Amino acid sequence: MTYVIAQPCVDTKDRACVDECPVDCIYEGKRMLYIQPDECVDCGACEPVCPVEAIFYEDDVPEEWKEFYTANVGFFDEVGSPGGAARTDVSDKDHPLVAALPPQED
């Protein structure tokens, strides 16, 4: 099991969760942040600090955002498991689900 970042993060990318994550498993895409499921230790530290309430335990993702589990996992198909976000640059890509979304309003 793992945590998932959902649609409220799109075009927001507040990095409070990144700062809180003890294992550095939250990576930055072009429009949102993604949790690397193989690196996440399920500590839950990221969830309460998210100001837009975009982070959910895998089993608790609201129905309308269930596809974001696939987006979080799929984002790492090319990237793999780098062993920490600090070792990578911000990606200029997003999962196709996220890339296809219209700009999100504040």
ABEGO torsion letter per residue (X at the ends): XBBBBBAAABGAGBAAAAAABAAGABBBBAABBBBBAAABAGAGAAAAABAAGABBBAAABBAAAAAAAAAAAAAAAAAEBAGEAAABBBBABBBAAAAABBBBBX
